[in-house]
C-alpha cells in the first residue's frame, strides 16, 4: 500500500484540524482525495483545502452530513480507502447530548461504514477515535500505569460522570469495531490525545483553544498536568496506517506528561512579548494524565520520533498569531 500515485481516497470531515493535515499529506504523496464537508459553499471550510499543493489537480470536495444516511455514497464511490475523521468535538452540550454529540458520532460512523461495505473498491477504513475512548476503564488509572491499545473506556463510567464527548467517542469506536467485524471491513483506528501544532484551517478548534486559554493564564481542565501530541504526527500516522499493509487494530498516539509550569515556560521562552497572565494556583490535582502511554505499536508504522512538546506548542502559538486568533 505504499505511495499514492493513481489511488483515490476519501476523507470525511476534511475541513477539520487533523483532517486538513491528512489531506495535505495525501496530496503531497500523489493521492487523489475526495473530501467531504457539510457545506461546500462555506469558504471558511474549503478555502484552506483548495489552496494546498496538488489540490487543483487532485482534490474534489463533496457535500455530506453525518446523520443523513447515504450522503457519503458519492464521495466514497470508487475510492481505495476511506479516512473517517468527521465527528463533533466539544465538551459543552447545550441541551441534548444524544442529539448534539452521540448520534452524530455513532450514527455518522455507521453511516460511513455502511457505504464502505457496499463499495467493492474500498480496501481499508481508517477511523479517527481518541484517547478519550481509552482513558476511563473500569479500574481508575494510577500514576504508574502503562496504557496500551487494550485499554477501553467504560461507557457506564462516562455516562455516570456526564462526560458526553468521552461517551460519544467510546460508543462510536465500539460501534465501528462491531460493524467492521460483522461485515469483514479492514478497519484501523487511531487514538490521539490532546492535539497541538499549527492550524491549516482559519478558526480555533477545541484542542488549540485549550492552548489559547493556557496562554491567558486560565486552566481549562483544572489540572497541573497536560500532554499534547502534534497534529502533523497524528496526520502522518493516519497516512502510514493506510500505507502499511500489516497495520491492524488500534494505535495510540499521545505525548509525554508536561506540567502547567513547563507549558508557561515554553510560552515565555519563545514569546517574551506576549502578556501571559499568572496562573491560578488553587487547582485540583488530577492523576488521570500522569500515566504513561505505550507507543510501541504506532512506532511500527514508522512514527519513531514524535515532535517535542515545546516545538509543537511554539508552532501552535506562531500559527495562532499568523491567523490573528490570539
ABEGO torsion letter per residue (X at the ends): XBEABGBBBBBBGAABAAAAAAAAAAAAAGBBBBBBBABAABAAAAAAAAABBGAAAABBBBBBBAABBGAAAAAABGBABBBBABBBBBABBAABAAAAAAAAAAAAAAAAAAAAAABAABABBBBBBBAAAAABBABBBBAABBBBAABBBBAAAAAAAGBAAAAAAAAAAAAAAAAAAAAGBBBBBBBBBBBBEBBABABBBAAAAAAAAAAAGBBAAGBABBBBBBAAAAAAAAAAAAABAABBEBBBBBBBBBBAAAAAAAAAAABAABBBBBBBABBBBBAAAABBBBAAAAAAAGBABBBBAAAAAAAAAAAAAAAGAX
